[in-house]
Amino acid sequence: MQEIGGYHAAEKQEPPPSVASCNGDGDKGADQQGTVQRGVDSQCCDAATHWRIAHVRRTRVKPGSEGAVAFHGAVAARGVEKRHRKLLQAGRTRLVRHGRVHTTETFGSSDEFPRGVPQAARVDDMRIVNWNVNSARTRVDRMTDFLQRHDVDVLAVQETKCTDAQFPYLAFEALGYEVAHYGLNQWNGVAIISRVGVDDVRTSFPGQPGFAKDPAAPQDVEARAIGALCGGVDIWSLYVPNGREIADRHYDYKLRWLYALGNYASTRLDVPAVFLGDYNIAPRDEDVWDMAFFEGKTHVTEPERAAFDDLLDLGLSETTRQFTEGGYTYWDYKSGRFGKNEGMRIDFQLATPLLTPIGGFIDVEERSTKGASDHAPVVVDYEVGGDASGASKASGEDTP
């Protein structure tokens, strides 16, 4: 065990030659009873001209009724419903935590910023986290524990692996968070969980390409991107296609997806925005445990790395490495990779100039425990300049 930047850090740990493939064919996710939606478009269409608005659930205390909560729609969190409903009925609709208290092993460093839960639409400093949870329903308790343990403002989630109706909203609402989720089936799935507001929700970005196993079939846009304004910051939770193998159509799809992301990101440089999540790219040789092992495999090829560098060349800043040099974010379950420190750095936060990173860490201990995701959460604290509210229309987006 080593100590880095004032925090105890478990030594880095394990990777994969290729992450499990996630194909998004299947049901397009019919609207569920009680789901709050803004805008309408039930078809899976070209994201450049249509926006499907994700399911945003909000809990509110009813006027004149102490501790009562207005539930919106059916509750899908079966395993945790009873536990979290009790919290809501007790009137616990907002979790207030003062200061930054780190009680787990981390990799990297982050200062403490004393403050309570922000109440304004715009927040001057914000803790933003990205985490590929590899099934939200399986790890809902780990997620809620993490939010409380690390005083998180916004959590961008990847691989929720569920439909909108199946997402465990209630567990997060019990802690005072709002949720925007976009999931079509048991593959992929992205979410934004925020205690500083969830507004202007967008599923998919303009020009986002689609994919299907059959090249002759409609190439539907998958549930790999969701954006929302949280505390005046434009948050984009991203699950970049894996690529599978270099000769696979999925590899070309990955490169086209990244190119389209760059085109969109170039329109957001003048507002506080962060594009974060599982990029499925190791940009440098030191971002994998053994380059020889990855020879001829995806995640480390020159075209993938060039696509990642192109995002930085636009003016985005990769904000995690400066606080977590040498750290990995992913360790394959196979062959005991974590215990042997055979990992990869493939999860990132790319921010526009109006966001100034002031601290960060990788929660390696979260990955070390039984039942963990194969990815560790990546945490970055920001000072926020400007406000992205209303800027979506200025950039030419078709928002309802």
C-alpha positions as CSV (number, residue, x, y, z in Angstrom):
1,M,0.0,0.0,0.0
2,Q,1.3,3.4,-0.9
3,E,0.3,6.9,0.0
4,I,-0.2,9.4,-2.8
5,G,-1.1,13.1,-2.4
6,G,-2.1,12.6,1.2
7,Y,-4.4,9.6,0.6
8,H,-3.7,6.0,1.1
9,A,-3.9,4.2,-2.2
10,A,-4.1,0.6,-3.0
11,E,-1.5,-0.3,-5.7
12,K,-2.8,-0.2,-9.2
13,Q,-4.3,-3.4,-10.5
14,E,-5.7,-5.5,-13.9
15,P,-7.3,-5.3,-17.7
16,P,-8.9,-7.0,-20.7
17,P,-7.9,-7.6,-24.3
18,S,-11.4,-6.6,-25.1
19,V,-14.3,-5.5,-22.9
20,A,-17.5,-7.6,-23.2
21,S,-19.4,-6.6,-26.3
22,C,-22.6,-4.7,-25.8
23,N,-25.0,-4.7,-28.8
24,G,-28.0,-2.5,-28.5
25,D,-30.5,-4.4,-30.7
26,G,-34.0,-5.0,-29.4
27,D,-36.9,-3.2,-27.9
28,K,-36.9,0.6,-28.2
29,G,-38.3,1.2,-24.7
30,A,-42.0,2.0,-24.6
31,D,-43.0,4.8,-22.3
32,Q,-43.9,3.6,-18.8
33,Q,-46.8,4.7,-16.6
34,G,-46.0,7.8,-14.5
35,T,-42.7,8.6,-16.3
36,V,-42.1,12.3,-16.6
37,Q,-40.9,13.2,-20.1
38,R,-40.1,16.4,-21.8
39,G,-40.5,16.3,-25.6
40,V,-41.8,13.5,-27.7
41,D,-40.2,11.2,-30.2
42,S,-40.8,7.5,-29.6
43,Q,-38.9,6.4,-32.7
44,C,-35.2,5.6,-32.7
45,C,-34.2,8.2,-35.3
46,D,-31.2,10.1,-36.5
47,A,-29.9,12.0,-33.4
48,A,-29.0,15.0,-35.6
49,T,-32.7,15.8,-36.2
50,H,-34.6,14.1,-33.3
51,W,-34.1,14.1,-29.5
52,R,-35.6,11.4,-27.3
53,I,-36.0,12.8,-23.8
54,A,-35.0,10.5,-21.0
55,H,-37.0,9.5,-18.0
56,V,-36.6,12.1,-15.3
57,R,-38.1,11.3,-12.0
58,R,-38.6,13.9,-9.2
59,T,-39.8,13.4,-5.6
60,R,-41.5,16.3,-3.9
61,V,-43.0,16.8,-0.5
62,K,-46.8,17.4,-0.8
63,P,-47.9,20.8,0.5
64,G,-49.5,20.6,3.9
65,S,-48.4,17.0,4.6
66,E,-45.3,16.5,6.8
67,G,-43.0,13.8,5.5
68,A,-45.3,12.7,2.7
69,V,-43.9,12.2,-0.8
70,A,-45.5,12.4,-4.2
71,F,-44.4,9.3,-6.1
72,H,-44.3,9.5,-9.9
73,G,-45.0,6.2,-11.6
74,A,-44.4,2.6,-10.6
75,V,-41.4,1.7,-8.4
76,A,-39.0,-0.5,-10.2
77,A,-36.4,-1.0,-7.5
78,R,-37.8,-4.3,-6.2
79,G,-34.8,-5.3,-4.0
80,V,-34.5,-2.0,-2.3
81,E,-38.0,-0.7,-2.5
82,K,-39.0,-1.2,1.2
83,R,-35.8,0.1,2.6
84,H,-35.8,3.3,0.6
85,R,-39.5,3.9,0.8
86,K,-39.1,4.1,4.6
87,L,-36.5,6.9,4.1
88,L,-38.8,8.8,1.9
89,Q,-41.8,8.4,4.2
90,A,-39.7,9.8,7.0
91,G,-39.3,13.0,5.0
92,R,-35.7,12.4,4.0
93,T,-35.8,14.0,0.6
94,R,-32.5,15.8,0.7
95,L,-29.2,14.6,2.0
96,V,-27.0,17.4,3.5
97,R,-23.4,16.7,4.0
98,H,-20.8,19.3,5.0
99,G,-17.2,19.1,3.9
100,R,-15.3,16.3,2.1
101,V,-14.6,13.3,4.2
102,H,-12.7,10.4,2.5
103,T,-13.0,7.2,4.5
104,T,-11.9,4.7,1.8
105,E,-8.6,4.0,0.1
106,T,-8.2,6.1,-3.0
107,F,-5.7,6.6,-5.7
108,G,-4.8,10.3,-6.3
109,S,-5.6,13.4,-4.3
110,S,-8.4,15.8,-3.5
111,D,-8.6,18.7,-1.2
112,E,-11.6,19.2,1.1
113,F,-14.2,21.9,0.2
114,P,-16.5,22.6,3.1
115,R,-20.0,23.3,1.9
116,G,-23.5,21.9,2.1
117,V,-25.8,20.8,-0.7
118,P,-26.1,23.6,-3.3
119,Q,-29.6,25.1,-3.6
120,A,-29.1,27.4,-6.6
121,A,-29.4,26.5,-10.3
122,R,-25.7,27.3,-10.8
123,V,-23.0,25.8,-8.5
124,D,-19.6,27.4,-8.1
125,D,-17.8,24.2,-7.2
126,M,-18.9,20.7,-8.0
127,R,-17.9,17.1,-7.4
128,I,-18.5,15.1,-10.6
129,V,-18.0,11.3,-10.8
130,N,-18.1,8.8,-13.7
131,W,-18.5,5.1,-13.0
132,N,-19.2,2.2,-15.2
133,V,-21.3,0.2,-12.7
134,N,-21.8,-2.9,-14.9
135,S,-25.5,-3.2,-13.9
136,A,-27.3,-0.6,-11.9
137,R,-29.8,-3.0,-10.4
138,T,-27.1,-5.3,-9.1
139,R,-25.1,-2.5,-7.6
140,V,-27.7,0.0,-6.4
141,D,-26.7,-0.3,-2.8
142,R,-23.0,0.2,-3.6
143,M,-24.0,3.3,-5.7
144,T,-26.0,4.9,-2.9
145,D,-23.3,4.2,-0.3
146,F,-20.7,5.7,-2.6
147,L,-22.8,8.9,-3.1
148,Q,-23.0,9.4,0.6
149,R,-19.5,8.4,1.4
150,H,-17.9,10.9,-1.1
151,D,-20.4,13.8,-1.0
152,V,-21.1,13.5,-4.7
153,D,-22.9,16.2,-6.6
154,V,-23.3,14.5,-10.0
155,L,-22.7,10.8,-10.8
156,A,-22.5,9.9,-14.5
157,V,-23.2,6.2,-14.9
158,Q,-22.5,3.8,-17.7
159,E,-23.6,0.2,-18.4
160,T,-26.8,0.4,-16.3
161,K,-28.0,-2.7,-18.3
162,C,-31.7,-2.0,-17.9
163,T,-34.6,-0.3,-19.5
164,D,-35.9,3.0,-18.2
165,A,-38.8,1.2,-16.4
166,Q,-36.3,-1.1,-14.6
167,F,-33.9,1.5,-13.2
168,P,-34.0,1.8,-9.4
169,Y,-34.9,5.5,-9.2
170,L,-36.4,5.3,-5.7
171,A,-33.0,4.4,-4.0
172,F,-31.6,7.7,-5.3
173,E,-34.7,9.8,-4.7
174,A,-34.5,8.8,-1.1
175,L,-31.2,10.6,-0.8
176,G,-32.4,13.8,-2.5
177,Y,-31.0,13.0,-6.0
178,E,-32.8,13.3,-9.4
179,V,-32.2,10.8,-12.1
180,A,-32.2,10.9,-15.9
181,H,-31.8,7.5,-17.4
182,Y,-31.6,6.2,-20.9
183,G,-31.8,2.4,-21.4
184,L,-33.4,0.4,-24.2
185,N,-32.7,-3.2,-23.1
186,Q,-30.2,-5.3,-21.1
187,W,-27.2,-3.8,-22.9
188,N,-25.5,-0.5,-22.6
189,G,-27.6,2.1,-20.7
190,V,-26.4,5.5,-19.3
191,A,-27.7,7.7,-16.5
192,I,-27.1,11.0,-14.7
193,I,-27.8,11.2,-11.0
194,S,-27.7,14.7,-9.6
195,R,-28.5,16.6,-6.4
196,V,-27.9,20.0,-8.1
197,G,-30.7,19.7,-10.7
198,V,-31.5,17.8,-13.8
199,D,-32.7,19.9,-16.7
200,D,-32.7,20.0,-20.5
201,V,-32.2,16.2,-20.7
202,R,-31.0,14.9,-24.1
203,T,-30.5,11.3,-25.2
204,S,-27.9,10.9,-27.9
205,F,-25.9,13.8,-29.4
206,P,-26.4,15.3,-32.9
207,G,-24.9,13.0,-35.5
208,Q,-24.5,10.0,-33.2
209,P,-24.2,6.9,-35.4
210,G,-26.1,3.7,-34.7
211,F,-25.3,0.0,-35.0
212,A,-26.9,-3.4,-35.5
213,K,-25.3,-6.8,-35.9
214,D,-26.8,-7.2,-39.3
215,P,-25.4,-4.5,-41.7
216,A,-28.5,-4.7,-43.8
217,A,-30.8,-3.9,-40.8
218,P,-31.6,-0.4,-39.5
219,Q,-28.6,0.9,-37.7
220,D,-30.4,2.2,-34.6
221,V,-28.8,4.7,-32.2
222,E,-27.9,2.8,-29.0
223,A,-28.3,4.0,-25.4
224,R,-24.7,5.2,-25.1
225,A,-25.1,8.9,-24.4
226,I,-27.2,11.1,-22.2
227,G,-26.8,14.8,-21.5
228,A,-28.4,17.1,-18.9
229,L,-27.8,20.5,-17.2
230,C,-26.8,20.0,-13.6
231,G,-26.0,23.1,-11.5
232,G,-25.4,25.1,-14.7
233,V,-22.9,22.5,-16.1
234,D,-23.7,20.5,-19.2
235,I,-23.0,16.9,-18.2
236,W,-22.6,14.1,-20.8
237,S,-22.5,10.5,-19.6
238,L,-20.9,8.5,-22.3
239,Y,-20.3,4.8,-23.0
240,V,-18.1,4.6,-26.0
241,P,-18.5,1.5,-28.2
242,N,-16.0,-1.2,-27.3
243,G,-14.7,-2.0,-30.8
244,R,-14.5,-5.7,-30.1
245,E,-11.8,-6.6,-32.7
246,I,-10.0,-4.6,-35.3
247,A,-11.5,-6.5,-38.1
248,D,-15.0,-6.2,-36.7
249,R,-17.6,-3.7,-37.9
250,H,-17.9,-2.5,-34.3
251,Y,-14.4,-1.1,-34.5
252,D,-15.3,1.2,-37.4
253,Y,-18.5,2.1,-35.6
254,K,-16.4,3.1,-32.6
255,L,-14.3,5.4,-34.7
256,R,-17.3,7.0,-36.3
257,W,-18.9,7.4,-32.9
258,L,-15.9,9.3,-31.6
259,Y,-15.7,11.5,-34.7
260,A,-19.4,12.5,-34.2
261,L,-18.7,13.2,-30.5
262,G,-15.9,15.5,-31.5
263,N,-18.1,17.4,-33.9
264,Y,-20.7,17.9,-31.2
265,A,-18.2,18.7,-28.5
266,S,-16.7,21.5,-30.7
267,T,-20.0,23.3,-30.3
268,R,-19.9,23.3,-26.5
269,L,-16.5,24.8,-25.8
270,D,-17.9,28.2,-24.7
271,V,-20.0,26.7,-21.9
272,P,-19.1,24.7,-18.8
273,A,-19.4,21.1,-20.0
274,V,-17.8,17.8,-19.3
275,F,-17.9,14.6,-21.4
276,L,-17.2,11.8,-19.1
277,G,-17.5,8.0,-18.9
278,D,-16.1,4.8,-20.3
279,Y,-14.1,5.8,-23.4
280,N,-12.8,2.2,-24.0
281,I,-9.5,3.7,-25.0
282,A,-6.1,3.6,-23.3
283,P,-4.5,6.8,-24.8
284,R,-0.9,6.0,-23.6
285,D,1.2,2.9,-23.3
286,E,1.4,3.3,-19.6
287,D,-2.4,3.1,-19.4
288,V,-2.3,-0.7,-19.8
289,W,-0.4,-3.2,-17.6
290,D,1.5,-4.8,-20.6
291,M,1.5,-3.3,-24.1
292,A,2.8,-6.7,-25.5
293,F,-0.4,-8.3,-24.2
294,F,-2.5,-5.9,-26.2
295,E,-0.6,-6.1,-29.4
296,G,-3.1,-6.4,-32.3
297,K,-6.1,-5.7,-30.0
298,T,-8.5,-2.8,-29.6
299,H,-8.3,0.0,-27.1
300,V,-4.6,0.8,-27.9
301,T,-4.6,1.1,-31.7
302,E,-3.3,4.3,-33.3
303,P,-6.7,5.3,-34.8
304,E,-8.4,5.0,-31.4
305,R,-5.7,7.0,-29.7
306,A,-5.8,9.6,-32.5
307,A,-9.6,9.9,-32.0
308,F,-9.1,10.5,-28.3
309,D,-6.3,13.1,-29.0
310,D,-8.5,14.9,-31.5
311,L,-11.0,15.5,-28.7
312,L,-8.2,17.2,-26.7
313,D,-7.1,19.2,-29.7
314,L,-10.5,20.7,-29.8
315,G,-9.8,22.4,-26.5
316,L,-11.1,19.9,-24.1
317,S,-8.9,19.0,-21.1
318,E,-8.5,15.5,-19.7
319,T,-8.9,16.4,-16.1
320,T,-8.2,13.1,-14.2
321,R,-4.6,12.2,-15.0
322,Q,-3.0,15.1,-13.2
323,F,-4.4,13.9,-9.9
324,T,-4.1,10.1,-10.5
325,E,-0.9,9.6,-12.5
326,G,-0.2,5.9,-12.9
327,G,-3.7,4.8,-11.8
328,Y,-5.9,2.4,-13.5
329,T,-9.7,2.5,-13.7
330,Y,-10.6,-1.0,-15.1
331,W,-9.5,-4.5,-14.1
332,D,-11.0,-7.5,-16.0
333,Y,-12.7,-10.1,-13.8
334,K,-10.7,-12.8,-15.6
335,S,-7.5,-14.3,-14.4
336,G,-7.5,-12.4,-11.1
337,R,-6.4,-9.2,-12.8
338,F,-7.1,-6.9,-9.9
339,G,-5.1,-8.8,-7.4
340,K,-2.1,-8.8,-9.9
341,N,-2.4,-5.1,-10.6
342,E,-3.1,-5.8,-14.3
343,G,-5.3,-2.9,-15.2
344,M,-6.2,-0.3,-17.8
345,R,-7.0,3.4,-17.7
346,I,-10.0,3.8,-20.0
347,D,-12.4,6.0,-17.9
348,F,-12.0,9.8,-18.3
349,Q,-13.5,13.2,-17.8
350,L,-13.0,15.7,-20.7
351,A,-13.9,19.2,-19.7
352,T,-14.3,22.6,-21.4
353,P,-12.2,25.6,-20.4
354,L,-14.9,27.0,-18.1
355,L,-14.4,24.1,-15.7
356,T,-11.2,24.2,-13.6
357,P,-10.2,20.9,-12.0
358,I,-9.0,21.4,-8.4
359,G,-8.8,17.8,-7.1
360,G,-9.5,14.2,-8.0
361,F,-9.0,10.5,-7.2
362,I,-9.8,7.0,-8.3
363,D,-11.7,5.0,-5.7
364,V,-9.6,1.8,-6.0
365,E,-11.0,0.3,-2.8
366,E,-14.5,0.3,-4.3
367,R,-13.2,-2.1,-7.0
368,S,-11.4,-4.3,-4.4
369,T,-14.4,-5.6,-2.6
370,K,-16.6,-8.6,-3.3
371,G,-19.3,-7.9,-5.9
372,A,-17.7,-4.8,-7.3
373,S,-18.0,-3.5,-10.8
374,D,-14.9,-4.2,-13.0
375,H,-14.5,-0.4,-13.1
376,A,-13.6,2.0,-10.3
377,P,-15.3,5.4,-9.9
378,V,-13.3,8.4,-11.1
379,V,-13.9,11.6,-9.0
380,V,-13.0,15.1,-10.0
381,D,-13.7,18.4,-8.1
382,Y,-14.2,21.5,-10.3
383,E,-14.5,25.2,-9.9
384,V,-17.3,26.3,-12.3
385,G,-17.1,29.5,-14.5
386,G,-20.1,30.6,-16.5
387,D,-23.4,28.8,-17.0
388,A,-24.5,26.4,-19.7
389,S,-28.2,27.0,-19.1
390,G,-30.0,27.9,-22.4
391,A,-26.8,27.4,-24.4
392,S,-28.1,24.3,-26.1
393,K,-30.4,26.4,-28.3
394,A,-27.5,28.8,-29.1
395,S,-25.5,25.8,-30.4
396,G,-28.2,24.8,-32.8
397,E,-29.6,21.8,-30.8
398,D,-33.2,20.9,-31.4
399,T,-34.5,20.9,-27.9
400,P,-38.2,20.7,-27.1
